[in-house]
Amino acid sequence: MEEDLPRRRARCEPGTDAAPGPHRALTRATLPDRTRRSKMGMLEGKTALVTGAGTGIGRGVAERFAREGARVVIADRDADAAAGAAAAIGAAARAVVVDISDEASVAAAFATLESDGWAPDVVVANAGVQLFGQDAKAADLDLDVWRRTLDVNLTGTFLTVKHAVRSMLRGVDEAAGGGSIILTGSPTGLNGEGADFTAYSATKAGIHGLARTVAAAYADRNIRVNTVVPAYTETSLVTSISTNPEDRAAIIGRIPLGRPGAPRDVEGIMVFLASDDGAFATGSLFAVDGGMSTL
Ligand SMILES: NC(=O)c1ccc[n+]([C@@H]2O[C@H](COP(=O)([O-])OP(=O)(O)OC[C@H]3O[C@@H](n4cnc5c(N)ncnc54)[C@H](O)[C@@H]3O)[C@@H](O)[C@H]2O)c1
């Protein structure tokens, strides 16, 4: 396995020594020396793709990953938002326009990244939608709204995971594979958090199950898959709640720590799961939600 590393490095960043981390099984020999690494970022040498990183939680995570030394791919269907987020990070970032609900679009994004030497070691499948005002109690829910929610949140997350796994299996050592995939879940996938959140909650419960199944399927290839559950977080996704004082107070009232979440609240756990420190974590669900889903 060790003998293969230079081949992957050359593929990732021809002609430089600052190559991203190869997809490889971590062995005692390849695990970083944490005392020597102490002044380095947690993600030095890694390349991470974050979907939905044009704004909100995904953008916060991508910016933090870059501060931790990773190269980051801002993957979003909103071209302007993706370009803006990548420009704010600088040379360590690039924007890729992708619609996660369209398999051809997802496959093309991974193919482009691989051919450009930006094959990701870390993929955060984070993009999602919540169709407030359309999602409804089950008896009132239009099939079209159900399908549009599933198309992005569940099918889109599946397609991201599918092509991430394929890309990681094409890494340096076909036998070993290797990589970290992180899905963004939700308290709504664990509890009955909102009577009108039928389609959205179903997708998030599906995402939690998807993560465990894929984690079990590819553990022998050292591909780790985990879910992070944020709390209610005041991004553009939830404007209809955050701008309504009553609704806002009600949802914050369900968070034992007494405040909304912020992207920074989940950045740390995402960094851990993306990093070599998280090398033994797979198939797990990490709620960083102020106690919303657990207390
Ligand atoms: N905000 C919350 O309260 C909250 C709580 C728990 C979980 N989440 C989850 O966190 C994730 C991020 O949400 P956010 O609050 O940052 O939302 P956001 O609306 O701020 O950002 C979502 C991003 O995803 C992109 N996107 C949407 N559909 C896409 C598609 N088909 N292909 C590619 N990109 C697409 C959007 O363009 C946007 O940039 C979502 O999965 C959401 O369900 C959010």
PDBQT file of the ligand as one rigid body, heavy atoms in Angstrom, charges set to zero:
ROOT
HETATM    1  N1  LIG A 301     -30.930  25.434   9.209  1.00  0.00    +0.000 N 
HETATM    2  C1  LIG A 301     -31.384  24.506  10.054  1.00  0.00    +0.000 C 
HETATM    3  O1  LIG A 301     -32.107  24.807  11.029  1.00  0.00    +0.000 OA
HETATM    4  C2  LIG A 301     -30.996  23.081   9.865  1.00  0.00    +0.000 A 
HETATM    5  C3  LIG A 301     -31.149  22.193  10.947  1.00  0.00    +0.000 A 
HETATM    6  C4  LIG A 301     -30.800  20.856  10.788  1.00  0.00    +0.000 A 
HETATM    7  C5  LIG A 301     -30.310  20.430   9.570  1.00  0.00    +0.000 A 
HETATM    8  N2  LIG A 301     -30.163  21.310   8.542  1.00  0.00    +0.000 N 
HETATM    9  C6  LIG A 301     -29.655  20.808   7.280  1.00  0.00    +0.000 C 
HETATM   10  O2  LIG A 301     -28.419  21.428   7.020  1.00  0.00    +0.000 OA
HETATM   11  C7  LIG A 301     -28.175  21.429   5.619  1.00  0.00    +0.000 C 
HETATM   12  C8  LIG A 301     -27.780  22.827   5.192  1.00  0.00    +0.000 C 
HETATM   13  O3  LIG A 301     -28.884  23.676   5.472  1.00  0.00    +0.000 OA
HETATM   14  P1  LIG A 301     -28.724  25.247   5.646  1.00  0.00    +0.000 P 
HETATM   15  O4  LIG A 301     -29.549  25.607   6.818  1.00  0.00    +0.000 OA
HETATM   16  O5  LIG A 301     -27.299  25.659   5.586  1.00  0.00    +0.000 OA
HETATM   17  O6  LIG A 301     -29.517  25.718   4.336  1.00  0.00    +0.000 OA
HETATM   18  P2  LIG A 301     -29.234  26.873   3.276  1.00  0.00    +0.000 P 
HETATM   19  O7  LIG A 301     -30.515  27.033   2.539  1.00  0.00    +0.000 OA
HETATM   20  O8  LIG A 301     -28.623  28.057   3.936  1.00  0.00    +0.000 OA
HETATM   21  O9  LIG A 301     -28.142  26.211   2.316  1.00  0.00    +0.000 OA
HETATM   22  C9  LIG A 301     -28.459  25.126   1.508  1.00  0.00    +0.000 C 
HETATM   23  C10 LIG A 301     -27.579  25.168   0.272  1.00  0.00    +0.000 C 
HETATM   24  O10 LIG A 301     -27.880  23.990  -0.498  1.00  0.00    +0.000 OA
HETATM   25  C11 LIG A 301     -27.940  24.368  -1.860  1.00  0.00    +0.000 C 
HETATM   26  N3  LIG A 301     -28.782  23.417  -2.588  1.00  0.00    +0.000 N 
HETATM   27  C12 LIG A 301     -30.118  23.249  -2.470  1.00  0.00    +0.000 A 
HETATM   28  N4  LIG A 301     -30.534  22.316  -3.338  1.00  0.00    +0.000 NA
HETATM   29  C13 LIG A 301     -29.441  21.885  -4.016  1.00  0.00    +0.000 A 
HETATM   30  C14 LIG A 301     -29.235  20.941  -5.052  1.00  0.00    +0.000 A 
HETATM   31  N5  LIG A 301     -30.254  20.268  -5.599  1.00  0.00    +0.000 N 
HETATM   32  N6  LIG A 301     -27.981  20.737  -5.497  1.00  0.00    +0.000 NA
HETATM   33  C15 LIG A 301     -26.944  21.443  -4.968  1.00  0.00    +0.000 A 
HETATM   34  N7  LIG A 301     -27.075  22.356  -4.006  1.00  0.00    +0.000 NA
HETATM   35  C16 LIG A 301     -28.324  22.580  -3.534  1.00  0.00    +0.000 A 
HETATM   36  C17 LIG A 301     -28.522  25.772  -1.851  1.00  0.00    +0.000 C 
HETATM   37  O11 LIG A 301     -28.235  26.457  -3.071  1.00  0.00    +0.000 OA
HETATM   38  C18 LIG A 301     -27.834  26.374  -0.630  1.00  0.00    +0.000 C 
HETATM   39  O12 LIG A 301     -26.602  26.982  -0.964  1.00  0.00    +0.000 OA
HETATM   40  C19 LIG A 301     -29.459  20.914   4.974  1.00  0.00    +0.000 C 
HETATM   41  O13 LIG A 301     -29.309  19.557   4.660  1.00  0.00    +0.000 OA
HETATM   42  C20 LIG A 301     -30.488  21.082   6.066  1.00  0.00    +0.000 C 
HETATM   43  O14 LIG A 301     -31.556  20.174   5.928  1.00  0.00    +0.000 OA
HETATM   44  C21 LIG A 301     -30.478  22.623   8.673  1.00  0.00    +0.000 A 
ENDROOT
TORSDOF 0
